[in-house]
């Protein structure tokens, strides 16, 4: 009995000591900066890290910094793999002091987004997270797609752009292979520079255990300790922004469920714990969006304005678990012309880049030019005289680091882009990715590249070339001849029921008589908007090696050009195409972008390789 008492006492002492360690090592609460702004408005003196008086400096008072609305982006609900309803998410956002949320439930974009609306005083915007072969792509402001969006990332991004949406590469540096973004040649509109789910996945076992022990006492601050400065991802963003317009988001990736998500390195275990909660996720970090005027309370009107601001990059990310509220601005000006973060300004004569932030003593502003740190100075104001040459400028705000706080900036801005004047300037009121009328900018799906092989074009749609149909056991198809002997009519009917690799293809083995070619061209239209998988096949093994390139078709006849270099391997096919050994050309309709049970017709003319 005495031995049992000794064991119990030792156990209680160990538990007590463990709890004491957990409590003594809790991360600090966020700094409350509300009084800083009030002190300025009241006229009381405030000093920066150099001991200079801020009072009387008209360049950075709260009255001149633009107002923002705070919100959370990348949230999942019970409509996909989250644990809460839309109204529960909105209630949690209201408790966290947010004014908007962007829902991103998984889907193929065939379900149209719910109209913007207010719930619990929070503006709810509906978006979709699409799975591609090269990572996940969040599409905002996207109407219902006429067919499932899936397949290669380049095709999904092309479809999102055509439909007038705005696409963001989700969790691009995730440790999970099927979540990481792997095709950086795709012209994405934005990326997630910070993703809470990715931060969770790279924690060690001891760190993960400590997170679980600390979380009940100080949830948001505990989640903050897993954040790390994504140096490589930020460097990639800087390189992308130097060549095209890319804006960045901080993504909550909130599920409020450890279901199929309790994964640490190679260990995985199912669970149903509703943690971290939506509210604690929303208290970790937020997007601060600059609007020209306050929200009105009208869901459709405010939703349109907020989506346009997100498209333009008129926002910055702030780690609210470090400090709140955040007041910040980044501008560039030349004479009477001025722009803010997310905007473009023409290259030319020198310009002034200015970053402003309100923070506690020791706050520092860092300015980057093309990814290179060029200025590092104390808050509240940092001014840089730029040459006016093409460049990209973004800013970070760093707070003096306290014990157990991660080495991560408090604020990360979106860039200001200094560009050569375009040949045809975009109308000042246009939103990136949309024309003034709201229709998609440009036409995707048909490459108009030029070039011919040394032997000239080889026609594949004449009556001398035999075509046949290939399909699975549940599907059907028929190839007929069009007019003038150069056209084909391909009728397809995919098998009904659940997806089971249904397909139908018009095929010819005429490529075996062509030694070399660089381009495949044809003119085509379809009975409905669709994607046609253009494939070439080498007769190896039981099914052969295949390479594919998907193209968009609709009721409008169009000239389609597919470059040989644009084909990508299917399954285990080698990356390099053995042109001289190819035998078959296949025009395939399958369940990647077509629902089972779908019927339709494709009309093709003047099919040729060059």
C-alpha positions as CSV (number, residue, x, y, z in Angstrom):
1,X,0.0,0.0,0.0
2,X,2.8,2.4,0.9
3,X,4.5,1.6,-2.4
4,X,1.3,2.5,-4.3
5,X,1.1,5.8,-2.5
6,X,4.7,6.6,-3.4
7,X,3.9,5.8,-7.1
8,X,0.7,7.9,-7.0
9,X,2.6,10.8,-5.4
10,X,5.4,10.6,-7.9
11,X,2.9,10.5,-10.7
12,X,1.1,13.6,-9.4
13,X,4.4,15.4,-9.0
14,X,5.4,14.6,-12.5
15,X,2.0,15.8,-13.9
16,X,2.2,18.9,-11.8
17,X,5.7,19.6,-12.9
18,X,4.7,19.1,-16.5
19,X,1.8,21.5,-16.2
20,X,4.0,24.0,-14.6
21,X,6.5,23.8,-17.5
22,X,3.6,24.2,-20.0
23,X,2.2,27.2,-18.1
24,X,5.6,28.9,-17.6
25,X,6.5,28.4,-21.2
26,X,3.2,29.7,-22.7
27,X,3.7,32.2,-25.5
28,X,2.7,35.8,-24.6
29,X,-0.6,37.3,-25.4
30,X,-0.9,39.7,-28.4
31,X,0.2,43.3,-27.9
32,X,-2.9,45.6,-27.7
33,X,-2.0,48.5,-29.9
34,X,-5.4,50.2,-29.7
35,X,-4.0,52.8,-27.3
36,X,-1.2,53.7,-29.7
37,X,-3.7,55.1,-32.2
38,X,-5.7,56.8,-29.4
39,X,-2.6,58.4,-28.0
40,X,-1.9,60.1,-31.4
41,X,-5.5,61.2,-31.8
42,X,-5.5,62.6,-28.2
43,X,-2.3,64.5,-29.0
44,X,-0.1,62.6,-26.5
45,X,3.5,62.1,-27.5
46,X,4.7,58.8,-28.9
47,X,8.3,58.0,-29.7
48,X,9.7,55.6,-32.2
49,X,12.7,53.3,-31.7
50,X,15.1,56.2,-32.1
51,X,13.4,58.2,-29.4
52,X,12.0,60.7,-31.9
53,X,8.7,62.4,-31.1
54,X,5.9,61.1,-33.4
55,X,3.6,63.9,-32.3
56,X,3.1,66.5,-35.0
57,X,4.3,64.3,-37.9
58,X,1.5,64.6,-40.4
59,X,2.8,61.9,-42.7
60,X,1.7,58.9,-40.7
61,X,-1.1,59.6,-38.2
62,X,-4.0,57.2,-38.1
63,X,-6.1,59.9,-39.7
64,X,-4.0,59.6,-42.9
65,X,-3.6,55.8,-43.0
66,X,-6.4,54.2,-45.0
67,X,-9.0,52.2,-43.1
68,X,-9.2,48.5,-43.7
69,X,-11.6,45.6,-43.1
70,X,-10.2,42.5,-41.5
71,X,-11.1,39.0,-42.7
72,X,-10.0,35.4,-43.1
73,X,-9.4,33.6,-46.4
74,X,-9.4,29.8,-47.2
75,X,-12.0,28.2,-44.9
76,X,-13.7,24.9,-45.2
77,X,-17.2,24.0,-43.9
78,X,-19.3,20.9,-43.7
79,X,-19.9,21.3,-47.5
80,X,-16.5,19.6,-47.9
81,X,-14.0,18.6,-45.1
82,X,-14.7,21.2,-42.4
83,X,-16.6,20.6,-39.2
84,X,-18.8,23.7,-39.1
85,X,-21.7,25.2,-41.0
86,X,-21.5,28.5,-42.9
87,X,-23.3,30.2,-40.1
88,X,-21.0,28.7,-37.4
89,X,-18.0,29.9,-39.4
90,X,-19.5,33.4,-39.5
91,X,-20.3,33.4,-35.8
92,X,-16.7,32.4,-35.0
93,X,-15.4,35.2,-37.3
94,X,-17.6,37.7,-35.5
95,X,-16.2,36.5,-32.1
96,X,-12.7,37.0,-33.5
97,X,-13.5,40.5,-34.6
98,X,-13.4,39.9,-38.3
99,X,-15.6,41.6,-40.9
100,X,-15.5,39.0,-43.8
101,X,-14.6,35.4,-44.5
102,X,-13.8,33.7,-47.8
103,X,-15.1,30.1,-47.9
104,X,-13.1,27.7,-50.1
105,X,-14.7,24.3,-49.9
106,X,-13.3,21.6,-52.2
107,X,-15.1,21.1,-55.5
108,X,-14.9,21.1,-59.3
109,X,-16.5,24.5,-59.8
110,X,-19.7,23.1,-61.4
111,X,-21.6,24.4,-58.4
112,X,-22.0,28.2,-58.6
113,X,-20.9,30.2,-55.6
114,X,-23.5,31.4,-53.1
115,X,-24.2,35.1,-53.5
116,X,-22.3,37.3,-51.0
117,X,-24.4,37.7,-47.8
118,X,-24.1,38.8,-44.2
119,X,-24.3,36.3,-41.3
120,X,-23.7,37.4,-37.7
121,X,-22.6,40.8,-39.1
122,X,-19.8,39.1,-41.2
123,X,-19.7,39.3,-45.0
124,X,-19.5,35.8,-46.3
125,X,-17.9,35.2,-49.8
126,X,-18.0,31.9,-51.5
127,X,-15.1,30.5,-53.5
128,X,-13.9,27.0,-54.4
129,X,-10.6,25.0,-54.0
130,X,-10.0,22.9,-57.1
131,X,-7.7,19.8,-57.1
132,X,-5.3,19.7,-60.1
133,X,-2.5,17.3,-61.1
134,X,0.0,19.8,-59.8
135,X,-1.6,21.1,-56.6
136,X,-4.7,22.9,-55.4
137,X,-6.0,26.1,-57.0
138,X,-8.4,28.4,-55.2
139,X,-10.8,30.2,-57.6
140,X,-12.5,33.4,-56.4
141,X,-15.2,35.3,-58.2
142,X,-15.9,32.3,-60.5
143,X,-19.3,31.5,-61.9
144,X,-20.5,27.9,-62.3
145,X,-18.2,26.1,-64.8
146,X,-20.0,24.3,-67.7
147,X,-17.9,21.1,-67.0
148,X,-15.8,19.8,-64.1
149,X,-12.5,21.7,-63.7
150,X,-9.7,19.3,-63.1
151,X,-6.6,17.8,-64.7
152,X,-3.4,19.7,-65.3
153,X,-2.8,22.9,-63.4
154,X,-2.3,24.9,-66.6
155,X,-5.7,23.8,-67.9
156,X,-7.5,24.6,-64.7
157,X,-5.9,28.0,-64.5
158,X,-6.8,28.6,-68.2
159,X,-10.4,27.7,-67.5
160,X,-10.6,29.9,-64.4
161,X,-9.2,32.9,-66.4
162,X,-11.6,32.3,-69.3
163,X,-14.6,32.2,-67.0
164,X,-13.5,35.5,-65.4
165,X,-12.3,34.1,-62.1
166,X,-9.2,34.9,-60.1
167,X,-6.9,31.9,-59.2
168,X,-4.6,31.4,-56.2
169,X,-2.0,28.6,-55.8
170,X,-2.9,27.1,-52.4
171,X,-0.4,25.9,-49.8
172,X,2.3,25.9,-52.4
173,X,5.1,24.7,-50.1
174,X,3.2,22.0,-48.3
175,X,5.2,19.0,-47.2
176,X,2.4,16.8,-48.4
177,X,3.2,15.9,-52.1
178,X,-0.4,16.0,-53.4
179,X,-1.0,19.4,-51.8
180,X,2.2,21.3,-52.9
181,X,2.1,23.4,-56.0
182,X,4.5,22.0,-58.5
183,X,4.0,23.8,-61.8
184,X,5.3,27.3,-61.5
185,X,5.1,27.9,-65.3
186,X,1.3,28.4,-64.9
187,X,0.3,32.1,-65.0
188,X,-1.3,32.1,-61.5
189,X,-3.0,35.3,-60.2
190,X,-1.9,34.8,-56.6
191,X,-0.3,32.5,-54.1
192,X,-0.5,31.8,-50.4
193,X,2.7,33.1,-48.8
194,X,1.5,31.7,-45.5
195,X,-0.8,28.7,-44.9
196,X,-1.6,27.5,-41.4
197,X,-2.1,23.9,-42.5
198,X,1.4,23.8,-44.1
199,X,2.9,25.2,-40.9
200,X,1.2,22.4,-38.9
201,X,2.6,19.7,-41.0
202,X,6.3,20.5,-40.6
203,X,6.3,20.4,-36.8
204,X,8.4,17.7,-35.0
205,X,6.9,15.2,-32.5
206,X,8.0,17.1,-29.4
207,X,6.8,20.4,-30.8
208,X,3.5,18.9,-31.7
209,X,3.0,17.4,-28.2
210,X,3.8,20.8,-26.7
211,X,1.2,22.4,-29.0
212,X,-1.5,20.1,-27.7
213,X,-0.6,20.8,-24.1
214,X,-0.4,24.6,-24.5
215,X,-3.4,25.0,-26.8
216,X,-6.2,24.8,-24.1
217,X,-4.6,27.7,-22.2
218,X,-3.8,30.1,-25.0
219,X,-5.1,28.8,-28.3
220,X,-4.1,31.5,-30.9
221,X,-0.8,32.3,-29.2
222,X,0.0,28.6,-29.2
223,X,-0.8,28.3,-32.9
224,X,1.5,31.3,-33.5
225,X,4.5,29.4,-32.2
226,X,4.4,27.0,-35.2
227,X,4.8,29.8,-37.8
228,X,8.1,30.2,-39.5
229,X,9.5,32.8,-42.0
230,X,9.0,31.2,-45.5
231,X,12.1,32.6,-47.0
232,X,12.2,30.3,-50.1
233,X,8.5,30.8,-50.9
234,X,8.8,34.6,-50.5
235,X,11.9,34.5,-52.8
236,X,9.9,32.6,-55.4
237,X,7.0,35.1,-55.1
238,X,9.5,37.9,-55.7
239,X,10.8,36.2,-58.9
240,X,7.3,35.6,-60.2
241,X,6.2,39.2,-59.5
242,X,9.2,40.5,-61.4
243,X,7.7,39.0,-64.6
244,X,4.0,39.1,-64.0
245,X,1.4,40.4,-61.6
246,X,1.1,38.0,-58.6
247,X,-0.5,39.0,-55.3
248,X,-0.2,37.1,-52.0
249,X,-2.6,35.9,-49.3
250,X,-2.3,34.6,-45.8
251,X,-4.5,31.5,-45.7
252,X,-6.1,30.2,-42.6
253,X,-6.9,26.9,-44.3
254,X,-9.3,26.3,-41.4
255,X,-11.2,23.0,-41.0
256,X,-11.8,23.0,-37.2
257,X,-11.3,19.2,-37.4
258,X,-8.5,16.8,-36.9
259,X,-10.1,14.3,-39.3
260,X,-7.6,12.7,-41.6
261,X,-5.4,15.7,-40.7
262,X,-3.6,14.4,-37.6
263,X,-0.4,13.8,-39.6
264,X,3.1,14.3,-38.3
265,X,5.8,13.4,-40.8
266,X,5.2,9.7,-41.7
267,X,2.6,9.1,-39.0
268,X,-1.1,9.5,-39.7
269,X,-4.1,8.8,-37.4
270,X,-7.8,9.5,-38.0
271,X,-9.5,11.8,-35.5
272,X,-12.6,13.9,-35.0
273,X,-11.5,16.5,-32.5
274,X,-12.8,20.0,-33.5
275,X,-9.5,21.7,-33.1
276,X,-8.0,24.1,-33.8
277,X,-11.3,25.9,-33.6
278,X,-12.4,28.3,-36.2
279,X,-12.2,31.2,-33.7
280,X,-8.6,30.4,-32.7
281,X,-7.6,30.1,-36.4
282,X,-9.2,33.5,-37.1
283,X,-7.3,35.0,-34.1
284,X,-3.9,33.8,-35.5
285,X,-3.6,36.0,-38.6
286,X,-5.9,38.0,-41.0
287,X,-6.1,39.8,-44.3
288,X,-6.5,43.6,-44.0
289,X,-8.2,44.9,-47.2
290,X,-8.2,48.5,-48.1
291,X,-11.5,49.8,-49.4
292,X,-12.3,53.2,-50.8
293,X,-15.3,53.6,-48.5
294,X,-16.8,51.6,-45.6
295,X,-19.0,48.6,-46.0
296,X,-22.6,49.3,-46.5
297,X,-24.3,46.2,-45.1
298,X,-25.5,45.1,-48.6
299,X,-24.1,41.6,-49.4
300,X,-24.0,41.9,-53.2
301,X,-22.6,45.5,-53.2
302,X,-20.0,44.9,-50.5
303,X,-19.1,41.5,-51.9
304,X,-18.3,43.0,-55.3
305,X,-16.2,45.7,-53.9
306,X,-14.3,43.3,-51.6
307,X,-13.6,40.8,-54.5
308,X,-12.3,43.6,-56.7
309,X,-10.0,44.8,-53.9
310,X,-8.7,41.2,-53.4
311,X,-8.1,40.9,-57.2
312,X,-6.1,44.2,-57.2
313,X,-4.0,43.2,-54.2
314,X,-5.2,46.1,-52.1
315,X,-4.4,44.2,-48.9
316,X,-1.8,43.2,-46.5
317,X,-1.4,40.2,-44.1
318,X,-1.0,40.7,-40.4
319,X,-0.2,38.2,-37.6
320,X,-2.9,39.3,-35.1
321,X,-1.5,36.9,-32.5
322,X,1.6,39.2,-32.4
323,X,-0.3,42.5,-32.2
324,X,-3.5,44.1,-33.1
325,X,-4.9,46.3,-34.5
326,X,-2.6,46.7,-37.5
327,X,-2.4,50.1,-39.2
328,X,-0.1,50.1,-42.3
329,X,0.2,51.5,-45.8
330,X,2.6,51.2,-48.8
331,X,2.5,53.8,-51.5
332,X,4.5,55.1,-54.5
333,X,4.2,58.5,-56.0
334,X,5.7,60.6,-58.8
335,X,4.4,64.2,-58.8
336,X,0.7,64.1,-58.6
337,X,0.4,60.4,-59.6
338,X,0.2,58.0,-56.7
339,X,-0.5,54.3,-56.3
340,X,-0.9,51.8,-53.4
341,X,0.0,48.2,-52.8
342,X,-1.3,45.9,-55.6
343,X,-1.2,48.7,-58.2
344,X,1.1,49.3,-61.1
345,X,2.8,52.5,-62.0
346,X,4.7,53.2,-65.3
347,X,8.5,53.2,-65.2
348,X,10.2,56.5,-66.0
349,X,11.5,59.3,-63.8
350,X,12.4,58.7,-60.1
351,X,9.5,58.0,-57.7
352,X,9.1,58.0,-53.9
353,X,8.2,54.7,-52.2
354,X,6.8,55.2,-48.7
355,X,5.9,52.6,-46.0
356,X,4.1,53.6,-42.9
357,X,3.1,51.7,-39.8
358,X,1.9,52.3,-36.2
359,X,3.6,49.9,-33.8
360,X,5.3,49.8,-30.3
361,X,8.8,51.1,-29.7
362,X,11.3,49.0,-31.6
363,X,9.0,48.4,-34.6
364,X,11.0,48.3,-37.9
365,X,10.0,48.7,-41.5
366,X,11.8,46.8,-44.2
367,X,11.5,47.6,-47.9
368,X,12.4,45.1,-50.6
369,X,13.1,45.8,-54.3
370,X,12.9,42.7,-56.6
371,X,13.3,40.6,-53.5
372,X,16.4,42.4,-52.2
373,X,16.3,44.2,-48.9
374,X,17.1,47.9,-49.7
375,X,16.0,49.8,-46.6
376,X,15.6,48.8,-43.0
377,X,14.5,51.6,-40.6
378,X,12.4,52.4,-37.6
379,X,8.7,53.0,-37.7
380,X,6.6,55.0,-38.2
381,X,7.8,56.1,-41.7
382,X,10.3,54.7,-44.2
383,X,10.8,56.7,-47.4
384,X,12.9,55.5,-50.4
385,X,13.9,57.4,-53.5
386,X,13.5,54.8,-56.3
387,X,15.1,55.2,-59.7
388,X,11.9,54.7,-61.6
389,X,13.2,51.7,-63.5
390,X,11.0,48.6,-63.7
391,X,11.0,46.9,-60.3
392,X,8.7,45.4,-57.7
393,X,8.5,46.8,-54.2
394,X,7.0,45.2,-51.1
395,X,7.4,45.8,-47.4
396,X,7.5,43.9,-44.1
397,X,6.9,45.2,-40.6
398,X,8.8,43.5,-37.8
399,X,8.1,43.9,-34.1
400,X,10.8,43.5,-31.4
401,X,10.7,39.8,-30.6
402,X,9.6,38.6,-27.2
403,X,10.4,35.2,-25.7
404,X,8.8,32.2,-27.4
405,X,7.6,34.4,-30.3
406,X,8.5,33.1,-33.8
407,X,10.9,35.0,-36.1
408,X,8.2,36.2,-38.5
409,X,7.1,39.6,-39.7
410,X,4.0,41.1,-38.1
411,X,2.9,42.6,-41.5
412,X,3.6,41.5,-45.1
413,X,2.4,43.9,-47.8
414,X,1.4,43.2,-51.4
415,X,3.7,44.7,-54.0
416,X,3.8,47.9,-56.0
417,X,4.7,47.0,-59.6
418,X,6.8,49.5,-61.6
419,X,6.4,48.4,-65.2
420,X,7.2,49.5,-68.7
421,X,4.2,51.2,-70.2
422,X,2.1,48.6,-72.0
423,X,1.4,48.9,-75.7
424,X,-2.3,49.1,-75.0
425,X,-3.0,50.3,-71.5
426,X,-5.7,48.8,-69.4
427,X,-8.6,51.0,-68.7
428,X,-8.2,52.6,-65.3
429,X,-11.4,51.1,-63.9
430,X,-10.7,47.6,-65.0
431,X,-10.0,44.8,-62.5
432,X,-7.2,42.3,-63.2
433,X,-8.5,39.3,-65.1
434,X,-11.7,41.0,-66.2
435,X,-12.6,43.4,-69.0
436,X,-14.6,46.5,-68.4
437,X,-17.8,44.5,-69.4
438,X,-17.0,41.8,-66.9
439,X,-16.1,39.1,-69.5
440,X,-12.9,37.1,-69.4
441,X,-9.9,39.0,-70.8
442,X,-8.4,37.3,-73.8
443,X,-9.2,33.9,-75.4
444,X,-7.6,30.8,-74.0
445,X,-7.5,27.3,-75.3
446,X,-6.0,27.8,-78.8
447,X,-2.3,28.4,-79.4
448,X,-1.7,30.3,-82.5
449,X,2.0,29.6,-82.7
450,X,3.6,29.3,-86.1
451,X,6.2,27.0,-87.6
452,X,6.3,24.1,-90.0
453,X,8.4,21.0,-90.4
454,X,10.8,20.5,-93.2
455,X,8.4,18.2,-95.1
456,X,5.4,20.4,-94.9
457,X,1.9,19.6,-93.5
458,X,0.6,16.0,-93.4
459,X,-3.2,15.8,-93.6
460,X,-4.8,13.3,-91.2
461,X,-8.4,13.9,-91.9
462,X,-8.7,12.9,-95.6
463,X,-10.6,9.9,-96.7
464,X,-7.3,8.0,-97.3
465,X,-6.6,8.1,-93.5
466,X,-8.6,5.6,-91.5
467,X,-10.1,6.6,-88.2
468,X,-11.7,4.4,-85.6
469,X,-13.3,4.6,-82.1
470,X,-11.8,3.4,-78.9
471,X,-13.9,3.3,-75.7
472,X,-14.4,1.4,-72.4
473,X,-17.1,-1.2,-72.1
474,X,-19.8,1.2,-70.8
475,X,-19.2,4.0,-73.3
476,X,-19.7,4.4,-77.0
477,X,-18.6,6.5,-79.9
478,X,-18.8,7.0,-83.7
479,X,-16.6,8.7,-86.3
480,X,-18.2,10.0,-89.4
481,X,-17.0,12.0,-92.4
482,X,-17.7,15.7,-92.9
483,X,-17.8,17.7,-96.1
484,X,-15.1,18.0,-98.7
485,X,-13.4,14.8,-97.4
486,X,-11.3,16.8,-94.9
487,X,-13.7,16.8,-91.9
488,X,-14.6,14.3,-89.2
489,X,-17.7,14.1,-86.9
490,X,-17.0,12.5,-83.6
491,X,-20.1,11.5,-81.6
492,X,-19.4,10.3,-78.0
493,X,-21.5,8.9,-75.1
494,X,-19.8,8.3,-71.8
495,X,-21.1,5.4,-69.7
496,X,-23.5,6.4,-66.9
497,X,-23.0,5.8,-63.2
498,X,-20.1,6.8,-60.9
499,X,-16.7,7.7,-62.4
500,X,-15.0,4.5,-63.5
501,X,-12.5,5.8,-66.1
502,X,-15.2,6.1,-68.8
503,X,-13.8,7.4,-72.1
504,X,-14.4,7.5,-75.8
505,X,-11.8,8.5,-78.4
506,X,-11.5,9.1,-82.1
507,X,-8.2,7.5,-83.1
508,X,-6.0,7.0,-86.1
509,X,-2.7,5.1,-86.5
510,X,-1.5,7.5,-89.2
511,X,1.3,8.9,-87.1
512,X,3.4,5.8,-87.8
513,X,4.0,7.1,-91.3
514,X,5.3,10.5,-90.1
515,X,8.9,10.6,-89.1
516,X,9.1,14.1,-87.6
517,X,6.7,16.9,-86.7
518,X,6.5,19.8,-84.3
519,X,2.9,21.0,-84.5
520,X,-0.5,19.5,-84.6
521,X,-3.2,21.7,-86.1
522,X,-6.9,21.3,-86.6
523,X,-10.1,23.3,-86.7
524,X,-12.8,22.2,-84.3
525,X,-16.1,23.0,-82.5
526,X,-18.2,21.1,-80.1
527,X,-21.9,20.8,-79.2
528,X,-21.2,22.1,-75.7
529,X,-18.3,23.7,-73.9
530,X,-15.8,21.0,-73.1
531,X,-12.2,19.9,-72.9
532,X,-10.8,17.5,-75.5
533,X,-7.7,15.5,-74.5
534,X,-5.4,15.4,-77.5
535,X,-3.1,12.4,-77.1
536,X,-0.3,10.7,-78.9
537,X,0.6,7.0,-78.3
538,X,3.7,4.8,-78.7
539,X,2.9,1.1,-79.0
540,X,4.9,-0.3,-76.0
541,X,3.6,-2.8,-73.5
542,X,0.0,-3.7,-73.2
543,X,-1.5,-0.2,-73.4
544,X,1.4,1.8,-74.8
545,X,2.9,5.1,-73.6
546,X,0.8,8.2,-74.0
547,X,1.3,11.9,-73.9
548,X,-1.5,14.4,-73.6
549,X,-2.5,18.1,-74.1
550,X,-6.0,19.2,-73.2
551,X,-7.7,21.9,-75.4
552,X,-10.9,23.9,-74.9
553,X,-13.8,23.7,-77.4
554,X,-17.2,25.2,-77.6
555,X,-19.8,26.0,-80.3
556,X,-17.5,28.5,-82.0
557,X,-15.2,27.0,-84.6
558,X,-11.6,27.7,-83.8
559,X,-8.1,26.9,-85.1
560,X,-6.2,24.8,-82.5
561,X,-2.5,24.4,-82.5
562,X,-0.8,22.0,-80.2
563,X,3.0,22.1,-80.0
564,X,4.8,18.8,-79.6
565,X,6.7,20.3,-76.6
566,X,3.4,21.0,-74.9
567,X,2.5,17.4,-74.5
568,X,3.0,15.9,-71.1
569,X,3.4,12.2,-70.1
570,X,0.5,10.1,-68.9
571,X,1.2,7.8,-66.0
572,X,4.6,6.2,-66.3
573,X,5.4,7.4,-69.9
574,X,8.9,9.0,-70.2
575,X,9.0,12.8,-70.3
576,X,10.7,12.9,-73.8
577,X,8.4,11.9,-76.7
578,X,10.0,9.5,-79.3
579,X,8.5,11.3,-82.3
580,X,9.7,8.7,-84.8
581,X,8.2,5.9,-82.8
582,X,4.7,7.3,-82.3
583,X,1.9,5.5,-84.0
584,X,-1.5,6.8,-82.9
585,X,-3.3,10.2,-82.5
586,X,-6.3,10.1,-80.2
587,X,-8.9,12.7,-79.5
588,X,-10.3,11.7,-76.1
589,X,-13.3,12.6,-74.1
590,X,-13.0,11.2,-70.5
591,X,-14.2,11.9,-67.0
592,X,-11.4,14.3,-66.1
593,X,-13.5,17.1,-67.5
594,X,-16.7,15.4,-68.6
595,X,-19.4,13.9,-66.3
596,X,-20.4,10.2,-66.8
597,X,-23.5,9.8,-68.9
598,X,-22.7,12.9,-71.1
599,X,-23.4,12.8,-74.8
600,X,-22.1,15.2,-77.4
601,X,-20.5,15.8,-80.7
602,X,-17.2,17.3,-81.9
603,X,-16.7,18.5,-85.4
604,X,-13.1,18.5,-86.7
605,X,-11.6,19.8,-90.0
606,X,-8.2,20.0,-91.6
607,X,-6.3,17.8,-89.1
608,X,-2.6,18.0,-89.9
609,X,0.9,17.7,-88.4
610,X,3.7,19.9,-89.5
